[in-house]
Amino acid sequence: MIETALEQNIRKIIREEINKALSDFLVKLRLELIPFVSEEEQKEIEKNYAEELLEDDDKDVVITRKI
């Protein structure tokens, strides 16, 4: 079966949109699975591990959200 240029473009667009939707879904799912940390707990974490957290910025990623 020979695909036309239009068919190829449509398939490419569909693939890109599916990848984008799946990526967005996975980001939301990951955020939902992160346990909630209260402000008090966050302060305790920063107090106990502040020096270690500042050692390597590329390694440490922190995501916060308020409910």
N, CA, C and O atoms as CSV, one atom per row, in Angstrom:
chain,resi,resn,atom,element,x,y,z
A,1,MET,N,N,0.842,-1.186,0.000
A,1,MET,CA,C,0.000,0.000,0.000
A,1,MET,C,C,0.885,1.247,0.000
A,1,MET,O,O,1.793,1.382,0.821
A,2,ILE,N,N,0.609,2.133,-0.914
A,2,ILE,CA,C,1.371,3.373,-1.026
A,2,ILE,C,C,0.618,4.477,-0.288
A,2,ILE,O,O,-0.567,4.714,-0.521
A,3,GLU,N,N,1.357,5.154,0.625
A,3,GLU,CA,C,0.740,6.237,1.379
A,3,GLU,C,C,0.989,7.562,0.656
A,3,GLU,O,O,2.079,7.808,0.141
A,4,THR,N,N,-0.019,8.386,0.630
A,4,THR,CA,C,0.138,9.696,0.032
A,4,THR,C,C,0.763,10.630,1.059
A,4,THR,O,O,0.839,10.315,2.247
A,5,ALA,N,N,1.207,11.781,0.576
A,5,ALA,CA,C,1.800,12.769,1.469
A,5,ALA,C,C,0.783,13.231,2.514
A,5,ALA,O,O,1.138,13.470,3.668
A,6,LEU,N,N,-0.477,13.353,2.106
A,6,LEU,CA,C,-1.524,13.768,3.043
A,6,LEU,C,C,-1.692,12.742,4.157
A,6,LEU,O,O,-1.801,13.111,5.326
A,7,GLU,N,N,-1.715,11.464,3.810
A,7,GLU,CA,C,-1.839,10.407,4.817
A,7,GLU,C,C,-0.659,10.425,5.777
A,7,GLU,O,O,-0.831,10.258,6.984
A,8,GLN,N,N,0.536,10.628,5.242
A,8,GLN,CA,C,1.731,10.679,6.088
A,8,GLN,C,C,1.654,11.861,7.062
A,8,GLN,O,O,1.994,11.727,8.237
A,9,ASN,N,N,1.210,13.002,6.568
A,9,ASN,CA,C,1.077,14.186,7.426
A,9,ASN,C,C,0.036,13.963,8.522
A,9,ASN,O,O,0.242,14.345,9.674
A,10,ILE,N,N,-1.075,13.345,8.152
A,10,ILE,CA,C,-2.130,13.073,9.143
A,10,ILE,C,C,-1.608,12.118,10.210
A,10,ILE,O,O,-1.832,12.334,11.401
A,11,ARG,N,N,-0.910,11.058,9.788
A,11,ARG,CA,C,-0.343,10.111,10.756
A,11,ARG,C,C,0.660,10.800,11.681
A,11,ARG,O,O,0.678,10.539,12.884
A,12,LYS,N,N,1.484,11.669,11.127
A,12,LYS,CA,C,2.480,12.397,11.922
A,12,LYS,C,C,1.783,13.284,12.956
A,12,LYS,O,O,2.178,13.299,14.122
A,13,ILE,N,N,0.772,14.006,12.548
A,13,ILE,CA,C,0.026,14.890,13.457
A,13,ILE,C,C,-0.641,14.076,14.558
A,13,ILE,O,O,-0.604,14.462,15.726
A,14,ILE,N,N,-1.247,12.960,14.195
A,14,ILE,CA,C,-1.913,12.101,15.188
A,14,ILE,C,C,-0.899,11.575,16.198
A,14,ILE,O,O,-1.155,11.602,17.401
A,15,ARG,N,N,0.250,11.098,15.719
A,15,ARG,CA,C,1.291,10.598,16.618
A,15,ARG,C,C,1.742,11.688,17.592
A,15,ARG,O,O,1.872,11.437,18.790
A,16,GLU,N,N,1.980,12.890,17.081
A,16,GLU,CA,C,2.429,14.001,17.932
A,16,GLU,C,C,1.389,14.346,18.992
A,16,GLU,O,O,1.734,14.584,20.150
A,17,GLU,N,N,0.120,14.372,18.599
A,17,GLU,CA,C,-0.948,14.711,19.544
A,17,GLU,C,C,-1.125,13.628,20.607
A,17,GLU,O,O,-1.362,13.934,21.775
A,18,ILE,N,N,-1.010,12.382,20.207
A,18,ILE,CA,C,-1.107,11.285,21.176
A,18,ILE,C,C,0.061,11.355,22.157
A,18,ILE,O,O,-0.133,11.198,23.363
A,19,ASN,N,N,1.262,11.587,21.651
A,19,ASN,CA,C,2.427,11.714,22.535
A,19,ASN,C,C,2.268,12.866,23.508
A,19,ASN,O,O,2.610,12.735,24.683
A,20,LYS,N,N,1.752,13.995,23.033
A,20,LYS,CA,C,1.550,15.157,23.897
A,20,LYS,C,C,0.501,14.861,24.965
A,20,LYS,O,O,0.703,15.183,26.136
A,21,ALA,N,N,-0.607,14.257,24.576
A,21,ALA,CA,C,-1.667,13.938,25.530
A,21,ALA,C,C,-1.179,12.936,26.573
A,21,ALA,O,O,-1.476,13.082,27.758
A,22,LEU,N,N,-0.442,11.934,26.146
A,22,LEU,CA,C,0.093,10.938,27.063
A,22,LEU,C,C,1.102,11.572,28.020
A,22,LEU,O,O,1.103,11.270,29.213
A,23,SER,N,N,1.939,12.430,27.509
A,23,SER,CA,C,2.914,13.126,28.344
A,23,SER,C,C,2.220,13.987,29.398
A,23,SER,O,O,2.600,13.963,30.568
A,24,ASP,N,N,1.210,14.742,28.989
A,24,ASP,CA,C,0.452,15.575,29.933
A,24,ASP,C,C,-0.210,14.724,31.003
A,24,ASP,O,O,-0.202,15.081,32.181
A,25,PHE,N,N,-0.785,13.593,30.592
A,25,PHE,CA,C,-1.437,12.689,31.529
A,25,PHE,C,C,-0.444,12.137,32.547
A,25,PHE,O,O,-0.743,12.080,33.739
A,26,LEU,N,N,0.734,11.732,32.082
A,26,LEU,CA,C,1.737,11.168,32.985
A,26,LEU,C,C,2.253,12.201,33.981
A,26,LEU,O,O,2.518,11.866,35.136
A,27,VAL,N,N,2.397,13.443,33.551
A,27,VAL,CA,C,2.814,14.505,34.477
A,27,VAL,C,C,1.765,14.679,35.561
A,27,VAL,O,O,2.106,14.762,36.741
A,28,LYS,N,N,0.509,14.734,35.185
A,28,LYS,CA,C,-0.572,14.884,36.169
A,28,LYS,C,C,-0.622,13.690,37.113
A,28,LYS,O,O,-0.830,13.856,38.315
A,29,LEU,N,N,-0.434,12.494,36.578
A,29,LEU,CA,C,-0.446,11.286,37.403
A,29,LEU,C,C,0.704,11.309,38.410
A,29,LEU,O,O,0.510,10.982,39.581
A,30,ARG,N,N,1.876,11.687,37.969
A,30,ARG,CA,C,3.025,11.772,38.886
A,30,ARG,C,C,2.764,12.774,40.002
A,30,ARG,O,O,3.079,12.508,41.162
A,31,LEU,N,N,2.193,13.920,39.660
A,31,LEU,CA,C,1.889,14.919,40.677
A,31,LEU,C,C,0.880,14.405,41.698
A,31,LEU,O,O,0.977,14.730,42.881
A,32,GLU,N,N,-0.076,13.615,41.254
A,32,GLU,CA,C,-1.073,13.061,42.163
A,32,GLU,C,C,-0.472,12.015,43.097
A,32,GLU,O,O,-0.965,11.821,44.208
A,33,LEU,N,N,0.575,11.351,42.662
A,33,LEU,CA,C,1.176,10.296,43.464
A,33,LEU,C,C,2.213,10.811,44.470
A,33,LEU,O,O,2.645,10.074,45.356
A,34,ILE,N,N,2.607,12.080,44.326
A,34,ILE,CA,C,3.567,12.656,45.271
A,34,ILE,C,C,2.847,12.913,46.590
A,34,ILE,O,O,1.796,13.554,46.611
A,35,PRO,N,N,3.410,12.416,47.689
A,35,PRO,CA,C,2.736,12.636,48.981
A,35,PRO,C,C,2.762,14.107,49.384
A,35,PRO,O,O,3.704,14.836,49.071
A,36,PHE,N,N,1.715,14.527,50.083
A,36,PHE,CA,C,1.621,15.902,50.548
A,36,PHE,C,C,2.601,16.117,51.698
A,36,PHE,O,O,2.722,15.270,52.583
A,37,VAL,N,N,3.294,17.243,51.683
A,37,VAL,CA,C,4.217,17.612,52.749
A,37,VAL,C,C,3.738,18.935,53.323
A,37,VAL,O,O,3.637,19.932,52.608
A,38,SER,N,N,3.444,18.939,54.621
A,38,SER,CA,C,2.980,20.171,55.266
A,38,SER,C,C,4.144,21.156,55.377
A,38,SER,O,O,5.306,20.785,55.207
A,39,GLU,N,N,3.814,22.412,55.663
A,39,GLU,CA,C,4.860,23.425,55.803
A,39,GLU,C,C,5.802,23.079,56.955
A,39,GLU,O,O,7.008,23.313,56.869
A,40,GLU,N,N,5.255,22.528,58.022
A,40,GLU,CA,C,6.076,22.126,59.169
A,40,GLU,C,C,7.063,21.023,58.781
A,40,GLU,O,O,8.242,21.082,59.130
A,41,GLU,N,N,6.565,20.017,58.054
A,41,GLU,CA,C,7.435,18.934,57.593
A,41,GLU,C,C,8.512,19.459,56.644
A,41,GLU,O,O,9.666,19.035,56.707
A,42,GLN,N,N,8.123,20.388,55.759
A,42,GLN,CA,C,9.086,20.951,54.807
A,42,GLN,C,C,10.192,21.688,55.539
A,42,GLN,O,O,11.363,21.561,55.180
A,43,LYS,N,N,9.837,22.460,56.564
A,43,LYS,CA,C,10.851,23.180,57.348
A,43,LYS,C,C,11.801,22.205,58.028
A,43,LYS,O,O,13.009,22.437,58.073
A,44,GLU,N,N,11.251,21.108,58.560
A,44,GLU,CA,C,12.088,20.105,59.212
A,44,GLU,C,C,13.040,19.451,58.202
A,44,GLU,O,O,14.211,19.228,58.509
A,45,ILE,N,N,12.548,19.151,57.024
A,45,ILE,CA,C,13.387,18.569,55.967
A,45,ILE,C,C,14.509,19.528,55.603
A,45,ILE,O,O,15.669,19.126,55.501
A,46,GLU,N,N,14.165,20.791,55.408
A,46,GLU,CA,C,15.174,21.784,55.049
A,46,GLU,C,C,16.195,21.965,56.164
A,46,GLU,O,O,17.384,22.130,55.892
A,47,LYS,N,N,15.747,21.936,57.412
A,47,LYS,CA,C,16.650,22.080,58.557
A,47,LYS,C,C,17.631,20.905,58.610
A,47,LYS,O,O,18.830,21.101,58.808
A,48,ASN,N,N,17.120,19.696,58.433
A,48,ASN,CA,C,17.959,18.500,58.561
A,48,ASN,C,C,18.843,18.224,57.349
A,48,ASN,O,O,19.927,17.658,57.486
A,49,TYR,N,N,18.382,18.624,56.159
A,49,TYR,CA,C,19.094,18.236,54.937
A,49,TYR,C,C,19.481,19.406,54.044
A,49,TYR,O,O,19.799,19.197,52.873
A,50,ALA,N,N,19.462,20.623,54.559
A,50,ALA,CA,C,19.710,21.808,53.728
A,50,ALA,C,C,21.053,21.748,53.019
A,50,ALA,O,O,21.139,22.024,51.822
A,51,GLU,N,N,22.090,21.393,53.742
A,51,GLU,CA,C,23.430,21.365,53.133
A,51,GLU,C,C,23.504,20.333,52.010
A,51,GLU,O,O,24.081,20.603,50.956
A,52,GLU,N,N,22.932,19.168,52.226
A,52,GLU,CA,C,22.942,18.122,51.191
A,52,GLU,C,C,22.127,18.548,49.972
A,52,GLU,O,O,22.502,18.256,48.836
A,53,LEU,N,N,21.014,19.238,50.210
A,53,LEU,CA,C,20.164,19.666,49.096
A,53,LEU,C,C,20.849,20.707,48.229
A,53,LEU,O,O,20.565,20.802,47.035
A,54,LEU,N,N,21.740,21.484,48.810
A,54,LEU,CA,C,22.411,22.540,48.060
A,54,LEU,C,C,23.651,22.047,47.322
A,54,LEU,O,O,24.232,22.791,46.532
A,55,GLU,N,N,24.065,20.810,47.565
A,55,GLU,CA,C,25.286,20.294,46.948
A,55,GLU,C,C,25.192,20.168,45.436
A,55,GLU,O,O,26.130,20.545,44.732
A,56,ASP,N,N,24.092,19.652,44.923
A,56,ASP,CA,C,23.980,19.380,43.495
A,56,ASP,C,C,22.586,19.751,42.998
A,56,ASP,O,O,21.648,18.964,43.127
A,57,ASP,N,N,22.448,20.952,42.428
A,57,ASP,CA,C,21.148,21.435,41.964
A,57,ASP,C,C,20.576,20.590,40.832
A,57,ASP,O,O,19.357,20.462,40.720
A,58,ASP,N,N,21.426,20.013,39.995
A,58,ASP,CA,C,20.941,19.213,38.876
A,58,ASP,C,C,20.316,17.903,39.350
A,58,ASP,O,O,19.411,17.374,38.705
A,59,LYS,N,N,20.797,17.384,40.471
A,59,LYS,CA,C,20.311,16.113,40.975
A,59,LYS,C,C,18.995,16.265,41.744
A,59,LYS,O,O,18.142,15.379,41.702
A,60,ASP,N,N,18.837,17.378,42.437
A,60,ASP,CA,C,17.692,17.569,43.322
A,60,ASP,C,C,16.612,18.405,42.656
A,60,ASP,O,O,16.853,19.532,42.224
A,61,VAL,N,N,15.421,17.834,42.581
A,61,VAL,CA,C,14.273,18.547,42.035
A,61,VAL,C,C,13.165,18.503,43.074
A,61,VAL,O,O,12.833,17.437,43.592
A,62,VAL,N,N,12.593,19.664,43.379
A,62,VAL,CA,C,11.543,19.732,44.379
A,62,VAL,C,C,10.296,20.300,43.724
A,62,VAL,O,O,10.347,21.348,43.079
A,63,ILE,N,N,9.170,19.603,43.892
A,63,ILE,CA,C,7.890,20.063,43.375
A,63,ILE,C,C,6.962,20.205,44.568
A,63,ILE,O,O,6.807,19.274,45.358
A,64,THR,N,N,6.350,21.367,44.696
A,64,THR,CA,C,5.429,21.572,45.813
A,64,THR,C,C,4.065,21.945,45.284
A,64,THR,O,O,3.935,22.488,44.187
A,65,ARG,N,N,3.060,21.653,46.065
A,65,ARG,CA,C,1.697,22.057,45.724
A,65,ARG,C,C,0.920,22.232,47.013
A,65,ARG,O,O,1.155,21.523,47.991
A,66,LYS,N,N,0.003,23.170,47.014
A,66,LYS,CA,C,-0.840,23.401,48.172
A,66,LYS,C,C,-2.236,22.942,47.856
A,66,LYS,O,O,-2.749,23.162,46.759
A,67,ILE,N,N,-2.847,22.300,48.832
A,67,ILE,CA,C,-4.207,21.794,48.634
A,67,ILE,C,C,-5.173,22.695,49.373
A,67,ILE,O,O,-6.381,22.459,49.346
